[in-house]
């Protein structure tokens, strides 16, 4: 028997997800849910779920399981405090005694989060009921905090073990409701970051609710203005009724310029209109839909990325061990249907999800459909007919991919499992590493790449599981960061163009889906051999050059110094730019303005590399002997976490997974001191001492620390600089930038490799 199609589970083919018994499922019982109307994402709500026993009743020690998806960040049910959020109660119509329990990882993936209601004394006869109040408000609870992202069919999936055999039946009829956006609180105007004069482009306008969901704006007249001439840009337009975004196509800057567009009180990211050897296209090459562990369908994911996030290219990366042959065929259908050269590129792919001990996660990317999926296992696929195509460790994966008839790329990343490059690295296939996603920030993966001699570029993506590829807010779950983007410097917007940029490592990466313009050039006094493929593979040079850009490899370099030139142009002020040669920090470059009275206190890092990497912070940050005003949070995405300020003190909770969060506040003066009292750091420092430089307090773990420093009163959003860099004569030179911005976003440029 196949999975019931009406459950809203995408591609519900046999074995697609955890198997529950189908034995007489239609006679086991029924479930109803009230109210059934739409509920706002992230709001508190109260529901009554009633299970009515079928012809078998429910035996003593039988139970219900009420499951939500593994990635759902609906509040965790609790049973002890009737005044607190997420309070849940249950009663039986005949007075049978019930027990409640919640385990976030009990039922099989993807329905892992499980509320169990057990009959611990008594039983149910046919027709008798169990009533579960999810978010019981009778004792003062505000209700159950709903998941923070939208879903047209959200389920409390109901399973019943009426025979007390621990074999739960999936009820054929499952109630559902829609989770919809809240009111818009943040408007975004999104431009491409670079186009040639005369080259057409589009402006995307969107408003997000407080949890990062694009939300409809009221119909009405809106005004636009540009800082430089844009042909085709209207002075005003009418917002379409019910639209969650609005795109204006056919725009053109006919002259070289640096420009922005103002939409009411919102200013877009900057765009450079200038001739260039390639065009900047923005991509999120790593996301999952509900066919594996994510949310919604692959079609909905593509529409979100194209129409709401406004990215130019995506790749779907479903967990291989959950993709049936029918599911893979449907994915290939979607890859082909949504791919539209010149408008939107959809690259085929999957996530090879092997255990860390066998190499860890890799994203496999193809330029065409019809390829073989090489699974790490058939862990959640019942049909083993194609198990012979599995690659059970990453070395076997590399061998199989090298034997492919056409091009293929493989990107190590950090997710639930992390890629172990020391176990295996393939120089031909693995041309980039992913340093940022919803899971966190992972500069250490780039350091691992250097340690094994890899010559890789840098990408950032979302690995989003909440149906928001390209603009992936982490919500209120184990994800600690807003997803990233990769800027591809490609000859054209097509699969071939995107693959060319990835093959050549011509790209850079940002966190927080930030659209930032960046250029890098390294110049030598003497020409060297230019290579597209890693020269360690033994191939001939592709030419000779004395100047190289992001991702280029120059071999046979005779120079002992190089000129490094860079330009950054962003919507946010630049906090600092770090210039690296491999893992060596060569210089920290800040805009010329002197530090002022703006205090920033940062907490960052992670516990370790694996799944439990979250570092939880709580405590106070305060000033004594002075006051502050306009305190604000940076990278505070989980609104459930405490952040309460007054004129001198912040009481806060936070979570970091390799990235950072921060407090910004403007001081009245530097007469007092800063006092930090948290679960990991206790420290004091005179505020005047911060004028001389940053203070750092280490907290163990993996880059776990707190920092305090002063920002200039007005920050610079552009930076151009030139530096002479001494080159190593004993090791690879890999020159790149890591820039941090005041809004919390980070930029990485792919290294320029200079080899002896």
Buried (B, 14 or more C-beta within 10 A) or exposed (E): EEBBEEBBBBBBBBBBBBEBBBEEBEEBBBBBBEEEEBBBBBBBBBBBBBBBBBEBBBBEBBBBBBBBBBBBBBBBBBBEEBEEBBBBBBBBBEEBEBBBEBEEEBBBBBBBBBBBBBBEEBBBEBEBBBBBBBBBBEEEBBBBBBBBBBBBBBBBBBBBBBBBEEEBBBBBBBBBBEBBBBEBEEBBBBBBBBBBEEBEBBBBBBBBBBBBBBBBBEEEEBEBBBBBEBEBBEEEBEBEEEBBBBBBEEBBBEEEBBBBBBBEEEBBBBBBBBEBEBBBBBBBBBBBBBBBBBBBBBBBBBBBBBBBBBBBBBBBBBBBBBBBBBBBBBBBEBBEEBBEEEEBBBBBBBBBBBBBEBBBBBBBBBBBBEBBBBBBBBEBBEEEEBEEEBBBBBBBBBEBBEEBEEBBBBBBBBBBBBBBBEBBBBBBBBBBBBBBBBBBBBBBBBBBBBBBEBBBBBBBBBBBBBBBBBBBBBBBBBBBBBBBBBBBBBBBBBBBBBBBBBBBBBBBBBBBBBBBBBBBBBBBEEBBBBBBBBBBEEEEBBEEBBBBBBBBBBBBBEBEEBBBBBBBBBBBBBBBBBBBBBEEEBEEBBBEEEBBBBBBBBBBBBBEBEBEBBBEBBBBBBBBBBBBEEBEBBBBBBBEBEBEBEEBBBBBBBBBBBBBBBBBBBBBEBEBBBBBEBEBBEBEBBBEEBBEEBBEBEBEBBBBBBBBBBBBEEBBBBBEBEBEBEBBEEBBBBBBBBBBBBBBBBBBBBBBBBBB
